[in-house]
Amino acid sequence: MIFATTASLIEGYQIVAYKGTAQGATFEALLHNTEAMGANAVLNICYDNAISPDTLFHGSAFVIEPKEWAHEMNSKPKNNDQGLSILGGNNESR
């Protein structure tokens, strides 16, 4: 699956690597070019026939992944035997 947007980011995801400018004469060709570059997202998509008659769609190809905090928010807190919620770290009684 290729994420595609005219925006410069996708909420809940972080950019891992920039792969270059993807382009295509059709939107489908743009997505194929993005995938061929090893990216899973194309951001800042533009339609522009001023570049050349053969290249109408272009955008920035990136590898993106979910932000770490999104994983942490979706995980359930652990319960210790005293009924306290622990999200991480060491919970030693003193």
Rosetta constraint file for C-alpha pairs under 8 A:
AtomPair CA 1 CA 40 HARMONIC 6.78 0.50
AtomPair CA 2 CA 31 HARMONIC 6.81 0.50
AtomPair CA 2 CA 34 HARMONIC 7.78 0.50
AtomPair CA 2 CA 35 HARMONIC 7.16 0.50
AtomPair CA 2 CA 39 HARMONIC 7.84 0.50
AtomPair CA 2 CA 40 HARMONIC 4.78 0.50
AtomPair CA 2 CA 41 HARMONIC 5.15 0.50
AtomPair CA 2 CA 42 HARMONIC 7.34 0.50
AtomPair CA 3 CA 40 HARMONIC 6.26 0.50
AtomPair CA 3 CA 41 HARMONIC 4.37 0.50
AtomPair CA 3 CA 42 HARMONIC 6.24 0.50
AtomPair CA 4 CA 31 HARMONIC 7.98 0.50
AtomPair CA 4 CA 41 HARMONIC 5.76 0.50
AtomPair CA 4 CA 42 HARMONIC 4.98 0.50
AtomPair CA 4 CA 43 HARMONIC 6.01 0.50
AtomPair CA 4 CA 45 HARMONIC 7.48 0.50
AtomPair CA 5 CA 10 HARMONIC 7.89 0.50
AtomPair CA 5 CA 42 HARMONIC 6.62 0.50
AtomPair CA 5 CA 43 HARMONIC 5.17 0.50
AtomPair CA 5 CA 44 HARMONIC 6.28 0.50
AtomPair CA 5 CA 45 HARMONIC 6.08 0.50
AtomPair CA 6 CA 43 HARMONIC 5.81 0.50
AtomPair CA 6 CA 44 HARMONIC 4.30 0.50
AtomPair CA 6 CA 45 HARMONIC 4.53 0.50
AtomPair CA 6 CA 46 HARMONIC 6.84 0.50
AtomPair CA 7 CA 43 HARMONIC 5.99 0.50
AtomPair CA 7 CA 44 HARMONIC 5.16 0.50
AtomPair CA 7 CA 45 HARMONIC 7.54 0.50
AtomPair CA 8 CA 43 HARMONIC 5.52 0.50
AtomPair CA 8 CA 44 HARMONIC 5.33 0.50
AtomPair CA 9 CA 13 HARMONIC 7.70 0.50
AtomPair CA 9 CA 14 HARMONIC 7.99 0.50
AtomPair CA 9 CA 43 HARMONIC 6.77 0.50
AtomPair CA 10 CA 14 HARMONIC 7.74 0.50
AtomPair CA 12 CA 66 HARMONIC 5.85 0.50
AtomPair CA 12 CA 67 HARMONIC 5.63 0.50
AtomPair CA 12 CA 70 HARMONIC 6.54 0.50
AtomPair CA 13 CA 64 HARMONIC 6.24 0.50
AtomPair CA 13 CA 65 HARMONIC 5.36 0.50
AtomPair CA 13 CA 66 HARMONIC 4.22 0.50
AtomPair CA 13 CA 67 HARMONIC 4.93 0.50
AtomPair CA 14 CA 64 HARMONIC 5.49 0.50
AtomPair CA 14 CA 65 HARMONIC 5.59 0.50
AtomPair CA 14 CA 66 HARMONIC 6.11 0.50
AtomPair CA 14 CA 67 HARMONIC 5.50 0.50
AtomPair CA 15 CA 62 HARMONIC 6.57 0.50
AtomPair CA 15 CA 63 HARMONIC 6.08 0.50
AtomPair CA 15 CA 64 HARMONIC 4.51 0.50
AtomPair CA 15 CA 65 HARMONIC 6.72 0.50
AtomPair CA 16 CA 62 HARMONIC 7.28 0.50
AtomPair CA 16 CA 63 HARMONIC 5.43 0.50
AtomPair CA 16 CA 64 HARMONIC 5.32 0.50
AtomPair CA 16 CA 65 HARMONIC 6.88 0.50
AtomPair CA 17 CA 62 HARMONIC 5.61 0.50
AtomPair CA 17 CA 63 HARMONIC 5.09 0.50
AtomPair CA 17 CA 64 HARMONIC 7.18 0.50
AtomPair CA 18 CA 60 HARMONIC 7.65 0.50
AtomPair CA 18 CA 61 HARMONIC 6.22 0.50
AtomPair CA 18 CA 62 HARMONIC 4.58 0.50
AtomPair CA 18 CA 63 HARMONIC 6.53 0.50
AtomPair CA 19 CA 37 HARMONIC 6.47 0.50
AtomPair CA 19 CA 38 HARMONIC 7.23 0.50
AtomPair CA 19 CA 39 HARMONIC 6.47 0.50
AtomPair CA 19 CA 60 HARMONIC 7.61 0.50
AtomPair CA 19 CA 61 HARMONIC 5.29 0.50
AtomPair CA 19 CA 62 HARMONIC 5.46 0.50
AtomPair CA 19 CA 63 HARMONIC 7.37 0.50
AtomPair CA 20 CA 37 HARMONIC 7.92 0.50
AtomPair CA 20 CA 60 HARMONIC 5.98 0.50
AtomPair CA 20 CA 61 HARMONIC 5.51 0.50
AtomPair CA 20 CA 62 HARMONIC 7.53 0.50
AtomPair CA 21 CA 58 HARMONIC 6.76 0.50
AtomPair CA 21 CA 59 HARMONIC 5.68 0.50
AtomPair CA 21 CA 60 HARMONIC 4.73 0.50
AtomPair CA 21 CA 61 HARMONIC 5.78 0.50
AtomPair CA 22 CA 30 HARMONIC 6.20 0.50
AtomPair CA 22 CA 33 HARMONIC 5.84 0.50
AtomPair CA 22 CA 34 HARMONIC 5.41 0.50
AtomPair CA 22 CA 37 HARMONIC 7.77 0.50
AtomPair CA 22 CA 42 HARMONIC 7.40 0.50
AtomPair CA 22 CA 58 HARMONIC 5.49 0.50
AtomPair CA 22 CA 59 HARMONIC 5.43 0.50
AtomPair CA 22 CA 60 HARMONIC 5.99 0.50
AtomPair CA 22 CA 61 HARMONIC 5.74 0.50
AtomPair CA 23 CA 29 HARMONIC 7.35 0.50
AtomPair CA 23 CA 30 HARMONIC 4.92 0.50
AtomPair CA 23 CA 33 HARMONIC 6.45 0.50
AtomPair CA 23 CA 34 HARMONIC 7.70 0.50
AtomPair CA 23 CA 55 HARMONIC 6.36 0.50
AtomPair CA 23 CA 56 HARMONIC 7.44 0.50
AtomPair CA 23 CA 57 HARMONIC 5.47 0.50
AtomPair CA 23 CA 58 HARMONIC 4.14 0.50
AtomPair CA 23 CA 59 HARMONIC 6.57 0.50
AtomPair CA 24 CA 28 HARMONIC 7.55 0.50
AtomPair CA 24 CA 29 HARMONIC 4.66 0.50
AtomPair CA 24 CA 30 HARMONIC 4.21 0.50
AtomPair CA 24 CA 31 HARMONIC 7.87 0.50
AtomPair CA 24 CA 33 HARMONIC 6.92 0.50
AtomPair CA 24 CA 54 HARMONIC 7.66 0.50
AtomPair CA 24 CA 55 HARMONIC 5.33 0.50
AtomPair CA 24 CA 56 HARMONIC 6.25 0.50
AtomPair CA 24 CA 57 HARMONIC 5.28 0.50
AtomPair CA 24 CA 58 HARMONIC 6.48 0.50
AtomPair CA 25 CA 29 HARMONIC 6.24 0.50
AtomPair CA 25 CA 30 HARMONIC 7.21 0.50
AtomPair CA 25 CA 54 HARMONIC 5.45 0.50
AtomPair CA 25 CA 55 HARMONIC 4.60 0.50
AtomPair CA 25 CA 56 HARMONIC 4.92 0.50
AtomPair CA 25 CA 57 HARMONIC 6.06 0.50
AtomPair CA 26 CA 30 HARMONIC 6.30 0.50
AtomPair CA 26 CA 55 HARMONIC 7.97 0.50
AtomPair CA 26 CA 56 HARMONIC 6.73 0.50
AtomPair CA 26 CA 57 HARMONIC 6.36 0.50
AtomPair CA 27 CA 31 HARMONIC 6.44 0.50
AtomPair CA 27 CA 57 HARMONIC 6.25 0.50
AtomPair CA 28 CA 32 HARMONIC 6.30 0.50
AtomPair CA 29 CA 33 HARMONIC 6.08 0.50
AtomPair CA 30 CA 34 HARMONIC 6.15 0.50
AtomPair CA 30 CA 57 HARMONIC 6.34 0.50
AtomPair CA 30 CA 58 HARMONIC 6.72 0.50
AtomPair CA 31 CA 35 HARMONIC 6.28 0.50
AtomPair CA 31 CA 42 HARMONIC 7.70 0.50
AtomPair CA 32 CA 36 HARMONIC 6.14 0.50
AtomPair CA 33 CA 37 HARMONIC 6.25 0.50
AtomPair CA 34 CA 38 HARMONIC 6.83 0.50
AtomPair CA 34 CA 39 HARMONIC 5.63 0.50
AtomPair CA 34 CA 40 HARMONIC 7.06 0.50
AtomPair CA 34 CA 41 HARMONIC 7.14 0.50
AtomPair CA 34 CA 42 HARMONIC 6.59 0.50
AtomPair CA 34 CA 61 HARMONIC 5.85 0.50
AtomPair CA 35 CA 39 HARMONIC 5.37 0.50
AtomPair CA 35 CA 40 HARMONIC 6.29 0.50
AtomPair CA 37 CA 61 HARMONIC 7.64 0.50
AtomPair CA 38 CA 63 HARMONIC 7.51 0.50
AtomPair CA 39 CA 61 HARMONIC 5.77 0.50
AtomPair CA 39 CA 62 HARMONIC 5.07 0.50
AtomPair CA 39 CA 63 HARMONIC 4.70 0.50
AtomPair CA 39 CA 64 HARMONIC 7.89 0.50
AtomPair CA 40 CA 61 HARMONIC 7.55 0.50
AtomPair CA 40 CA 62 HARMONIC 6.38 0.50
AtomPair CA 40 CA 63 HARMONIC 5.22 0.50
AtomPair CA 40 CA 64 HARMONIC 6.57 0.50
AtomPair CA 41 CA 61 HARMONIC 5.80 0.50
AtomPair CA 41 CA 62 HARMONIC 5.25 0.50
AtomPair CA 41 CA 63 HARMONIC 6.10 0.50
AtomPair CA 41 CA 64 HARMONIC 6.59 0.50
AtomPair CA 42 CA 59 HARMONIC 5.81 0.50
AtomPair CA 42 CA 60 HARMONIC 5.33 0.50
AtomPair CA 42 CA 61 HARMONIC 4.43 0.50
AtomPair CA 42 CA 62 HARMONIC 6.09 0.50
AtomPair CA 43 CA 59 HARMONIC 5.65 0.50
AtomPair CA 43 CA 60 HARMONIC 5.19 0.50
AtomPair CA 43 CA 61 HARMONIC 6.52 0.50
AtomPair CA 43 CA 62 HARMONIC 7.54 0.50
AtomPair CA 44 CA 59 HARMONIC 5.19 0.50
AtomPair CA 44 CA 60 HARMONIC 6.17 0.50
AtomPair CA 45 CA 57 HARMONIC 6.89 0.50
AtomPair CA 45 CA 58 HARMONIC 5.62 0.50
AtomPair CA 45 CA 59 HARMONIC 4.26 0.50
AtomPair CA 45 CA 60 HARMONIC 7.21 0.50
AtomPair CA 46 CA 57 HARMONIC 5.69 0.50
AtomPair CA 46 CA 58 HARMONIC 5.50 0.50
AtomPair CA 46 CA 59 HARMONIC 6.20 0.50
AtomPair CA 47 CA 56 HARMONIC 5.38 0.50
AtomPair CA 47 CA 57 HARMONIC 4.62 0.50
AtomPair CA 47 CA 58 HARMONIC 6.67 0.50
AtomPair CA 48 CA 55 HARMONIC 7.61 0.50
AtomPair CA 48 CA 56 HARMONIC 4.97 0.50
AtomPair CA 48 CA 57 HARMONIC 6.24 0.50
AtomPair CA 48 CA 58 HARMONIC 7.67 0.50
AtomPair CA 49 CA 53 HARMONIC 5.87 0.50
AtomPair CA 49 CA 55 HARMONIC 6.80 0.50
AtomPair CA 49 CA 56 HARMONIC 5.00 0.50
AtomPair CA 51 CA 55 HARMONIC 6.64 0.50
AtomPair CA 51 CA 56 HARMONIC 7.42 0.50
AtomPair CA 52 CA 56 HARMONIC 7.30 0.50
AtomPair CA 66 CA 70 HARMONIC 6.79 0.50
AtomPair CA 66 CA 71 HARMONIC 7.68 0.50
AtomPair CA 67 CA 71 HARMONIC 7.14 0.50
AtomPair CA 68 CA 72 HARMONIC 6.56 0.50
AtomPair CA 69 CA 73 HARMONIC 6.11 0.50
AtomPair CA 70 CA 74 HARMONIC 6.42 0.50
AtomPair CA 71 CA 75 HARMONIC 6.36 0.50
AtomPair CA 77 CA 85 HARMONIC 5.83 0.50
AtomPair CA 77 CA 86 HARMONIC 5.84 0.50
AtomPair CA 77 CA 87 HARMONIC 5.22 0.50
AtomPair CA 78 CA 85 HARMONIC 5.71 0.50
AtomPair CA 78 CA 86 HARMONIC 5.22 0.50
AtomPair CA 78 CA 87 HARMONIC 6.31 0.50
AtomPair CA 79 CA 83 HARMONIC 5.98 0.50
AtomPair CA 79 CA 84 HARMONIC 5.74 0.50
AtomPair CA 79 CA 85 HARMONIC 4.84 0.50
AtomPair CA 79 CA 86 HARMONIC 6.07 0.50
AtomPair CA 80 CA 84 HARMONIC 5.78 0.50
AtomPair CA 80 CA 85 HARMONIC 6.75 0.50
AtomPair CA 80 CA 86 HARMONIC 7.11 0.50
AtomPair CA 86 CA 91 HARMONIC 7.47 0.50
